[in-house]
């Protein structure tokens, strides 16, 4: 008896499903697992975990914070690059904020910013960079000022209103990132008094104007100290950022700064394949070396 064509077609499809399920769902994963256990690859495949006294303390591939219970930097440790995800490998992602992210969302003053819901405020990328630079400058004892940043660590941005829309005489200027009752970072703009920002007011009809200020073109705080990496998990910092932290770490540990700098040099990796990227320092490995010292 001849099998109907539609049944034979379904049987062929079923055989293909079974075949490729076995090949791609069982054999291929087992093959990759076997290859991953080859000496030299096993450590990377298992997460590149670093252990101290038999207990894992982190991964050489994933950054982590070195802060106290209140979130303050522990001075005897080198600090990592900022993370947009809190170094959570399950939430690895960039902030998706770019150069046009300059205006903050002001929080409701009637709400508690420390509550679970927060006050609704949201920092633009510019303010994130400014606030981080100010904090790093204070921690390391250097000038953390940057162009387009206010002295209180916010983006130096105005909403400027003109008599003819985007041209004409300036009629109003608002420092939109400085919530009232803050004192605006400049008193006047083109002869018009600058106002502080107020929650709930619509400033969208004003022209967004960043103000450079008097900060030096090259900040003492390196760029990687104030910006997160694309994955938010970068375990490295630049040599410049590590060297900036050396004096503080040495003072906190009561050791000569030269010894700390020697450890930085010992834990500096070169460019990938000799030409890609920049030399970098693995923060976790460096901090563990300090503890051993």
Secondary structure, 3 states (H helix, E strand, C coil): CCCCHHHHHHHHHHHHHHHHHHHHHHHHHHHHHHHHCCCCCHHHHCCCEEEECCEEEEECCECCCCECCCCCECCCCCCCCCCCCCCCHHHCCCCCCCCCCCCCECCCCCCCCCCCCCCCCECCHHHHHHHHHHHHHHHHCCCCCCCCECCCCCECEEEEEECCECCCCEEEEEEEEEECCCCCCCCEECCEEEEEECCCCCCCCCEEEECCCCCCCCCCCCHHHCCCCCCCCCCEEEHHHHHHHHHHHHHHHCCCHHHHHHHHHHCEECCECCCECCCEEEHHHHHHHHHHC
